[in-house]
Amino acid sequence: MIYLISYDIVNDKKRTKLFKLLKNYGVRHQYSVFECELDEKKYVELIYKIRKIKVETGDSIMVYPICATCESKIVRCGSYEPIEVRNMIF
């Protein structure tokens, strides 16, 4: 199944930690949005690791499952290639 993961983390260190975690599980399409294709085992593993990152007031991490039916209805406009991180400060 595909999962869309979006985050907004205030603390730079935590945001970088989450970014590094997610890049091992999926494709980054926007600065704080990843698309991950995960089987059940990988999903459980990722959620466990995400929950270890202590979220604070002002932080949010959202994981949206996208079923096969909905996946076929995704509309992408413009550039949606994975983006690379170059000399970015988190």
Helices and strands as residue ranges (DSSP letters): E 2-8, H 12-23, E 27-30, E 33-37, H 40-52, E 60-66, H 68-71
